[in-house]
Amino acid sequence: MTRRKIIPYNPKLKQLAKELRKNMTVSEVLLWNELKQKRMLGYDFDRQRPIDEFIVDFYCKELMLAIEIDGISHYTEEAFRRDTERQKRLESLGVNFLRFDDSEVKNDINNVLRTIENWINEFEKK
Protein backbone atom coordinates (compact mmCIF):
# COMPACT_ATOMS: atom_id res chain seq x y z
CA MET A 1 0.00 0.00 0.00
CA THR A 2 1.39 3.40 -0.93
CA ARG A 3 1.28 6.25 1.54
CA ARG A 4 -0.64 9.25 0.39
CA LYS A 5 1.21 12.51 0.11
CA ILE A 6 0.58 15.02 2.87
CA ILE A 7 0.26 18.58 1.62
CA PRO A 8 0.78 21.25 4.26
CA TYR A 9 -1.61 24.18 4.61
CA ASN A 10 -1.60 27.62 6.12
CA PRO A 11 -3.23 27.25 9.59
CA LYS A 12 -4.53 30.82 9.28
CA LEU A 13 -7.02 29.48 6.70
CA LYS A 14 -8.78 27.17 9.18
CA GLN A 15 -11.16 29.84 10.49
CA LEU A 16 -12.07 31.05 6.99
CA ALA A 17 -12.70 27.46 5.89
CA LYS A 18 -15.00 26.98 8.88
CA GLU A 19 -16.95 30.12 7.93
CA LEU A 20 -17.20 28.98 4.32
CA ARG A 21 -18.63 25.63 5.50
CA LYS A 22 -21.34 27.54 7.38
CA ASN A 23 -22.19 29.66 4.31
CA MET A 24 -22.14 27.21 1.43
CA THR A 25 -23.78 28.09 -1.87
CA VAL A 26 -26.81 26.13 -3.10
CA SER A 27 -24.70 24.21 -5.59
CA GLU A 28 -22.11 23.39 -2.90
CA VAL A 29 -24.86 22.03 -0.64
CA LEU A 30 -26.28 19.94 -3.48
CA LEU A 31 -22.93 18.39 -4.30
CA TRP A 32 -21.95 17.97 -0.64
CA ASN A 33 -25.11 15.93 -0.06
CA GLU A 34 -23.80 13.48 -2.67
CA LEU A 35 -20.18 13.41 -1.46
CA LYS A 36 -20.50 13.33 2.33
CA GLN A 37 -20.38 10.16 4.43
CA LYS A 38 -18.38 8.33 1.74
CA ARG A 39 -21.38 8.29 -0.61
CA MET A 40 -19.15 8.69 -3.67
CA LEU A 41 -17.87 5.17 -4.29
CA GLY A 42 -16.76 4.88 -0.66
CA TYR A 43 -14.32 7.81 -0.77
CA ASP A 44 -14.03 10.35 2.04
CA PHE A 45 -14.40 13.97 0.89
CA ASP A 46 -13.90 17.11 2.95
CA ARG A 47 -15.59 20.41 2.19
CA GLN A 48 -13.86 23.79 2.18
CA ARG A 49 -10.47 22.18 2.70
CA PRO A 50 -7.32 24.30 3.21
CA ILE A 51 -4.46 23.09 1.00
CA ASP A 52 -1.20 25.01 0.77
CA GLU A 53 -2.26 28.69 0.68
CA PHE A 54 -5.74 28.04 -0.71
CA ILE A 55 -9.14 26.58 0.16
CA VAL A 56 -10.78 24.17 -2.28
CA ASP A 57 -14.51 23.47 -2.31
CA PHE A 58 -14.18 19.69 -1.90
CA TYR A 59 -11.15 17.46 -1.46
CA CYS A 60 -10.47 13.73 -1.21
CA LYS A 61 -7.03 13.02 0.30
CA GLU A 62 -6.92 9.44 -0.93
CA LEU A 63 -7.50 10.47 -4.55
CA MET A 64 -5.72 13.83 -4.17
CA LEU A 65 -8.77 15.20 -5.97
CA ALA A 66 -10.09 18.73 -5.60
CA ILE A 67 -13.55 19.55 -6.91
CA GLU A 68 -14.35 23.18 -7.57
CA ILE A 69 -17.69 24.78 -8.35
CA ASP A 70 -17.34 27.99 -10.33
CA GLY A 71 -20.06 30.58 -9.90
CA ILE A 72 -20.50 33.87 -11.69
CA SER A 73 -17.66 35.51 -9.72
CA HIS A 74 -15.19 33.20 -11.50
CA TYR A 75 -15.96 34.54 -14.96
CA THR A 76 -14.04 37.80 -14.95
CA GLU A 77 -10.65 37.88 -16.64
CA GLU A 78 -8.93 38.57 -13.31
CA ALA A 79 -10.73 35.72 -11.53
CA PHE A 80 -9.94 33.33 -14.38
CA ARG A 81 -6.25 34.26 -14.13
CA ARG A 82 -6.23 33.74 -10.35
CA ASP A 83 -8.05 30.40 -10.64
CA THR A 84 -5.57 29.24 -13.29
CA GLU A 85 -2.53 30.21 -11.20
CA ARG A 86 -4.04 28.63 -8.10
CA GLN A 87 -4.84 25.40 -9.93
CA LYS A 88 -1.35 25.21 -11.46
CA ARG A 89 0.21 25.67 -8.01
CA LEU A 90 -1.91 22.91 -6.47
CA GLU A 91 -1.36 20.60 -9.44
CA SER A 92 2.38 21.06 -8.95
CA LEU A 93 1.82 19.56 -5.47
CA GLY A 94 0.07 16.54 -7.01
CA VAL A 95 -3.55 17.67 -6.64
CA ASN A 96 -5.96 16.66 -9.42
CA PHE A 97 -8.84 18.96 -10.36
CA LEU A 98 -12.41 18.66 -11.55
CA ARG A 99 -14.30 21.91 -12.20
CA PHE A 100 -18.01 22.36 -12.63
CA ASP A 101 -20.13 25.38 -13.35
CA ASP A 102 -22.56 26.43 -10.63
CA SER A 103 -25.53 26.11 -13.00
CA GLU A 104 -24.35 22.66 -14.12
CA VAL A 105 -24.50 21.41 -10.52
CA LYS A 106 -27.93 22.99 -9.96
CA ASN A 107 -29.48 21.85 -13.24
CA ASP A 108 -27.73 18.56 -14.05
CA ILE A 109 -26.34 17.05 -10.84
CA ASN A 110 -26.62 13.52 -12.28
CA ASN A 111 -24.15 14.35 -15.05
CA VAL A 112 -21.80 15.97 -12.52
CA LEU A 113 -21.91 12.84 -10.36
CA ARG A 114 -21.34 10.63 -13.41
CA THR A 115 -18.28 12.72 -14.35
CA ILE A 116 -16.84 12.35 -10.83
CA GLU A 117 -17.53 8.60 -10.82
CA ASN A 118 -15.87 8.21 -14.24
CA TRP A 119 -12.81 10.16 -13.04
CA ILE A 120 -12.52 7.93 -9.95
CA ASN A 121 -12.93 4.75 -12.01
CA GLU A 122 -10.13 5.88 -14.34
CA PHE A 123 -7.94 6.78 -11.34
CA GLU A 124 -8.48 3.32 -9.82
CA LYS A 125 -7.32 1.67 -13.06
CA LYS A 126 -3.89 3.32 -12.79
C-alpha positions in Angstrom: 0.0 0.0 0.0 1.4 3.4 -0.9 1.3 6.2 1.5 -0.6 9.3 0.4 1.2 12.5 0.1 0.6 15.0 2.9 0.3 18.6 1.6 0.8 21.3 4.3 -1.6 24.2 4.6 -1.6 27.6 6.1 -3.2 27.3 9.6 -4.5 30.8 9.3 -7.0 29.5 6.7 -8.8 27.2 9.2 -11.2 29.8 10.5 -12.1 31.1 7.0 -12.7 27.5 5.9 -15.0 27.0 8.9 -16.9 30.1 7.9 -17.2 29.0 4.3 -18.6 25.6 5.5 -21.3 27.5 7.4 -22.2 29.7 4.3 -22.1 27.2 1.4 -23.8 28.1 -1.9 -26.8 26.1 -3.1 -24.7 24.2 -5.6 -22.1 23.4 -2.9 -24.9 22.0 -0.6 -26.3 19.9 -3.5 -22.9 18.4 -4.3 -22.0 18.0 -0.6 -25.1 15.9 -0.1 -23.8 13.5 -2.7 -20.2 13.4 -1.5 -20.5 13.3 2.3 -20.4 10.2 4.4 -18.4 8.3 1.7 -21.4 8.3 -0.6 -19.2 8.7 -3.7 -17.9 5.2 -4.3 -16.8 4.9 -0.7 -14.3 7.8 -0.8 -14.0 10.3 2.0 -14.4 14.0 0.9 -13.9 17.1 3.0 -15.6 20.4 2.2 -13.9 23.8 2.2 -10.5 22.2 2.7 -7.3 24.3 3.2 -4.5 23.1 1.0 -1.2 25.0 0.8 -2.3 28.7 0.7 -5.7 28.0 -0.7 -9.1 26.6 0.2 -10.8 24.2 -2.3 -14.5 23.5 -2.3 -14.2 19.7 -1.9 -11.2 17.5 -1.5 -10.5 13.7 -1.2 -7.0 13.0 0.3 -6.9 9.4 -0.9 -7.5 10.5 -4.5 -5.7 13.8 -4.2 -8.8 15.2 -6.0 -10.1 18.7 -5.6 -13.5 19.5 -6.9 -14.3 23.2 -7.6 -17.7 24.8 -8.4 -17.3 28.0 -10.3 -20.1 30.6 -9.9 -20.5 33.9 -11.7 -17.7 35.5 -9.7 -15.2 33.2 -11.5 -16.0 34.5 -15.0 -14.0 37.8 -15.0 -10.7 37.9 -16.6 -8.9 38.6 -13.3 -10.7 35.7 -11.5 -9.9 33.3 -14.4 -6.2 34.3 -14.1 -6.2 33.7 -10.3 -8.1 30.4 -10.6 -5.6 29.2 -13.3 -2.5 30.2 -11.2 -4.0 28.6 -8.1 -4.8 25.4 -9.9 -1.3 25.2 -11.5 0.2 25.7 -8.0 -1.9 22.9 -6.5 -1.4 20.6 -9.4 2.4 21.1 -8.9 1.8 19.6 -5.5 0.1 16.5 -7.0 -3.6 17.7 -6.6 -6.0 16.7 -9.4 -8.8 19.0 -10.4 -12.4 18.7 -11.6 -14.3 21.9 -12.2 -18.0 22.4 -12.6 -20.1 25.4 -13.4 -22.6 26.4 -10.6 -25.5 26.1 -13.0 -24.4 22.7 -14.1 -24.5 21.4 -10.5 -27.9 23.0 -10.0 -29.5 21.9 -13.2 -27.7 18.6 -14.0 -26.3 17.0 -10.8 -26.6 13.5 -12.3 -24.2 14.4 -15.0 -21.8 16.0 -12.5 -21.9 12.8 -10.4 -21.3 10.6 -13.4 -18.3 12.7 -14.3 -16.8 12.4 -10.8 -17.5 8.6 -10.8 -15.9 8.2 -14.2 -12.8 10.2 -13.0 -12.5 7.9 -10.0 -12.9 4.8 -12.0 -10.1 5.9 -14.3 -7.9 6.8 -11.3 -8.5 3.3 -9.8 -7.3 1.7 -13.1 -3.9 3.3 -12.8 
